[in-house]
């Protein structure tokens, strides 16, 4: 099964050098154990662009037009393969420790 492990952030600070190093070690472990599918960090929500395609014409907001982020937001993710929920929860706990942020686990349909 494949799972999305979303990294949930609540600050605008970037990861520290120690956090980045720990995540790199965790990523290497995911690769070595065959869990790795994809991982990536995201830029600040302040750099995002929102597209509302249901409107006519589509509405696009971003940068200075985008309201400042308050609260939690998605700052990165891992997509992993694991045989069961128990395994992915162990991986998620380790990933959370490495990046020093809480994570959410969701299976792909």
Residue frames as qw, qx, qy, qz and C-alpha x, y, z in Angstrom:
[[0.000, 0.887, 0.461, 0.000, 0.00, 0.00, 0.00],
 [0.380, 0.344, -0.040, 0.857, 1.06, 3.58, -0.57],
 [0.325, -0.776, -0.457, 0.289, 0.63, 6.29, 2.05],
 [0.215, 0.734, -0.023, 0.644, 1.01, 10.06, 2.15],
 [0.553, -0.507, -0.380, 0.541, 2.83, 11.36, 5.20],
 [0.143, 0.837, 0.162, 0.503, 2.10, 15.10, 5.29],
 [0.470, -0.117, -0.385, 0.786, 4.36, 17.37, 7.32],
 [0.171, -0.867, -0.414, -0.217, 2.28, 19.92, 9.23],
 [0.436, 0.101, -0.239, 0.862, 4.02, 23.17, 10.18],
 [0.200, -0.860, -0.468, 0.033, 2.84, 26.05, 12.32],
 [0.325, -0.741, 0.097, 0.580, 5.67, 28.54, 11.86],
 [0.574, 0.815, -0.049, -0.057, 7.27, 30.43, 9.02],
 [0.281, -0.733, 0.602, 0.148, 10.76, 29.38, 10.06],
 [0.723, 0.426, -0.515, -0.173, 12.71, 27.11, 7.78],
 [0.958, -0.230, -0.141, 0.094, 14.13, 23.81, 8.91],
 [0.345, -0.827, 0.429, 0.112, 17.37, 23.98, 10.84],
 [0.375, 0.577, -0.716, -0.115, 20.58, 22.40, 9.56],
 [0.231, -0.201, 0.910, -0.281, 20.18, 19.63, 12.15],
 [0.675, 0.323, 0.469, -0.470, 16.60, 18.93, 11.03],
 [0.635, 0.624, -0.309, -0.334, 17.65, 18.80, 7.37],
 [0.158, 0.484, -0.860, 0.039, 20.49, 16.41, 8.20],
 [0.422, -0.011, 0.822, -0.381, 18.15, 14.15, 10.19],
 [0.722, 0.475, 0.201, -0.461, 15.60, 14.12, 7.36],
 [0.474, 0.618, -0.583, -0.229, 18.36, 13.20, 4.88],
 [0.077, -0.282, 0.939, -0.180, 19.31, 10.20, 7.06],
 [0.574, 0.245, 0.621, -0.474, 15.63, 9.21, 7.32],
 [0.660, 0.590, -0.145, -0.441, 15.22, 9.50, 3.53],
 [0.269, 0.509, -0.813, -0.086, 18.26, 7.24, 3.04],
 [0.310, -0.054, 0.892, -0.323, 16.68, 4.68, 5.38],
 [0.672, 0.424, 0.313, -0.519, 13.39, 4.81, 3.44],
 [0.564, 0.606, -0.466, -0.312, 15.30, 4.13, 0.22],
 [0.084, 0.413, -0.902, 0.094, 17.39, 1.33, 1.71],
 [0.343, 0.081, 0.855, -0.380, 14.34, -0.45, 3.16],
 [0.060, 0.249, 0.825, 0.503, 12.26, -0.12, 0.00],
 [0.034, 0.675, 0.626, -0.389, 9.67, 2.32, 1.40],
 [0.070, -0.482, 0.134, 0.863, 10.68, 5.34, -0.69],
 [0.467, 0.632, 0.581, 0.211, 8.38, 6.59, -3.45],
 [0.254, 0.659, 0.124, 0.697, 8.77, 10.38, -3.26],
 [0.409, -0.674, -0.384, 0.481, 9.46, 13.19, -0.81],
 [0.327, 0.484, 0.142, 0.799, 9.65, 16.94, -1.01],
 [0.189, -0.496, -0.421, 0.735, 9.53, 20.13, 0.99],
 [0.207, 0.778, 0.498, 0.323, 7.34, 23.05, 0.04],
 [0.219, 0.319, -0.089, 0.918, 8.04, 26.76, -0.11],
 [0.057, 0.236, 0.541, -0.805, 6.29, 29.06, 2.35],
 [0.232, 0.658, 0.716, -0.027, 2.55, 29.58, 1.86],
 [0.021, 0.803, 0.028, -0.595, 3.45, 33.23, 1.28],
 [0.048, -0.404, 0.662, 0.630, 4.94, 32.08, -2.05],
 [0.352, 0.297, 0.886, 0.052, 1.79, 30.23, -3.08],
 [0.289, 0.081, -0.339, -0.892, -0.67, 31.03, -5.84],
 [0.410, 0.286, 0.785, -0.367, -4.32, 30.07, -5.45],
 [0.204, 0.040, -0.613, -0.762, -6.32, 29.28, -8.60],
 [0.465, 0.305, 0.647, -0.522, -10.12, 29.13, -8.39],
 [0.005, -0.082, 0.756, 0.650, -11.02, 27.50, -11.70],
 [0.092, 0.525, 0.845, -0.052, -14.71, 27.15, -10.90],
 [0.098, 0.749, 0.207, -0.622, -15.15, 30.89, -11.37],
 [0.557, 0.499, 0.457, 0.482, -15.56, 32.50, -14.79],
 [0.660, 0.526, -0.515, 0.147, -13.02, 33.79, -15.53],
 [0.807, -0.238, -0.423, 0.337, -10.75, 31.82, -13.20],
 [0.256, -0.937, 0.131, -0.196, -9.55, 33.82, -10.21],
 [0.794, 0.155, -0.332, 0.485, -5.83, 33.78, -9.43],
 [0.310, -0.914, 0.137, -0.225, -4.41, 35.21, -6.21],
 [0.880, -0.058, -0.194, 0.431, -0.93, 35.02, -4.82],
 [0.450, 0.272, -0.190, 0.829, 1.94, 36.94, -3.34],
 [0.014, -0.038, 0.323, -0.945, 0.81, 40.26, -1.85],
 [0.558, -0.181, -0.280, -0.760, -2.83, 39.45, -2.72],
 [0.699, -0.184, -0.691, -0.006, -2.74, 36.24, -0.72],
 [0.514, -0.774, 0.082, -0.360, -3.64, 36.68, 2.98],
 [0.063, 0.566, -0.768, 0.293, -0.88, 35.85, 5.46],
 [0.697, -0.123, -0.702, -0.079, -0.95, 32.30, 6.80],
 [0.380, -0.483, 0.500, -0.610, -2.11, 31.84, 10.35],
 [0.875, -0.147, 0.335, -0.316, -2.10, 28.43, 11.98],
 [0.639, -0.221, 0.702, 0.223, -1.01, 25.15, 10.43],
 [0.613, 0.650, -0.212, -0.396, -0.10, 24.43, 6.84],
 [0.965, 0.124, 0.162, 0.164, 1.42, 21.68, 4.70],
 [0.082, -0.878, 0.409, 0.235, 5.19, 22.16, 4.51],
 [0.182, 0.479, -0.827, -0.232, 6.25, 18.90, 2.87],
 [0.906, -0.015, 0.150, -0.395, 5.46, 15.25, 2.40],
 [0.144, -0.334, 0.914, 0.180, 6.68, 11.75, 1.94],
 [0.862, 0.142, -0.139, -0.466, 4.96, 9.16, -0.21],
 [0.169, -0.438, 0.878, -0.096, 5.92, 5.72, 1.03],
 [0.760, -0.003, -0.558, -0.333, 5.11, 2.09, 0.44],
 [0.226, -0.330, 0.786, -0.472, 4.41, -0.03, 3.49],
 [0.253, -0.119, -0.942, -0.188, 2.72, -3.41, 3.97],
 [0.353, -0.635, -0.687, -0.008, 0.32, -2.13, 6.62],
 [0.184, -0.892, -0.098, -0.402, -0.78, 0.78, 8.79],
 [0.755, -0.623, 0.023, 0.203, 1.36, -0.34, 11.74],
 [0.727, 0.026, 0.183, 0.661, 4.54, -0.08, 9.65],
 [0.244, 0.642, 0.208, 0.697, 3.70, 3.32, 8.20],
 [0.430, -0.872, -0.122, -0.200, 2.85, 4.69, 11.65],
 [0.771, -0.446, 0.097, 0.444, 6.30, 3.69, 12.87],
 [0.538, 0.284, 0.260, 0.750, 7.84, 5.39, 9.83],
 [0.052, -0.820, -0.263, -0.506, 5.68, 8.48, 10.40],
 [0.608, -0.782, -0.072, 0.111, 6.78, 8.72, 14.02],
 [0.709, -0.218, 0.195, 0.642, 10.42, 8.61, 12.96],
 [0.335, 0.522, 0.331, 0.712, 9.82, 11.19, 10.23],
 [0.288, -0.889, -0.245, -0.258, 8.08, 13.45, 12.72],
 [0.683, -0.628, 0.047, 0.371, 11.05, 13.23, 15.09],
 [0.644, 0.062, 0.288, 0.706, 13.51, 13.93, 12.27],
 [0.180, 0.554, 0.309, 0.752, 11.78, 17.02, 10.90],
 [0.156, -0.192, -0.528, 0.813, 10.63, 18.18, 14.35],
 [0.425, 0.025, -0.102, -0.899, 7.04, 18.69, 13.18],
 [0.615, 0.136, 0.692, -0.353, 3.85, 16.72, 13.47],
 [0.138, 0.160, -0.769, -0.604, 2.73, 14.63, 10.51],
 [0.731, 0.184, 0.293, -0.588, -0.52, 13.22, 9.18],
 [0.181, -0.150, 0.926, 0.296, -0.78, 9.77, 7.58],
 [0.687, 0.374, 0.199, -0.591, -3.34, 9.01, 4.87],
 [0.575, 0.022, 0.768, 0.282, -3.58, 5.96, 2.61],
 [0.241, 0.264, -0.479, -0.802, -3.97, 6.40, -1.13],
 [0.764, 0.223, 0.339, -0.501, -7.19, 5.03, -2.54]]
